[in-house]
Amino acid sequence: MPKLKRLSATELTSVFQQFGFFILSQRGSHIKLRRISSAGENETLTVPNHRQLDTGTCHAIFRQACKYIPSGDLRPFFYTN
């Protein structure tokens, strides 16, 4: 069974930038990422700016991102083989 990786905010930001997200703002220790969908709607993700995120936080971000990106495309970045 694949295990969830412990990622950093820098790694997550670069992953989401590959899917068209850009850094909108940062307030305190949270980075807000956004992209505009083909339908013209704002798609926003929030990532804590930490060196290493807890597995529960990574899983929550994965679930949040699956609203906008197919889970099959995200899975290689978040889970081990």
N, C-alpha and C positions, 0 to 999 in steps of 0.2 A: 504494500500500500504506500503511495507516495506521501512524503512528509512535507509540511509547509515550511518554507524557508524563512529565516529571520532576516529581513531586509532593512536597509537604512532609508532615510528620507531621500537621500541623493539617488540611490538606486531606483526607488519608486518614481521619483520625478523624471528620471531619464526614460524609464519604461513607458510612462504615460505620454511623454513627449513624442515617442515613436508612433503613438496612436493619435497625434494631432492636438494634444492638450498643451497649453502654455501656462506659465506662472502668471497668475492674475495679481495676487498680492500675498503679503505675509504679515500676519499680526501676531506678535508674541512668538510662540513656538509652533504655529500652524501655517502651512503653505496651502493656498487656495489655487487649484488648477482648473482651467476652463477650456472648453472648445465649443464651437458653434456647430450644431448638427446640420445635416443637409436640409432639414425642414426649417432651419433658422432658430431652433431652440437652444438655449444655453444648457450645457452639460457641465456640472461642477463637481469636483472631488476635493476633499480636504485631507491633507497628510500632515501628521505631526513631524516637526523637524527634529528628529532624534537620530543619534548614530546607529542605534539598533532598536527596531520596534519589536514589541512583544508579539508572540505568535497570534494571540487573540486579536490584536490590533491589525496585523497583516491580514487575517481572515476577514475582519470587518471591512477593510479597504477593498479586498478582493470581491466581496459580495456587493459592495457599493458600486464598484467599477463594472460589474457584470450587468448593471442596468444599461450601460452604454456600449460596452465592448463584449463580444461573444466570449464565454468562459473558455472555450477551446483555444482562443488566441492568447488569453491571459495565463492559462495554466502553466506553460513552460517557464514563465518568469517567477511564479509564486510557489511551485511545487517541485520537489526533486523527482527524478525518474524512478 
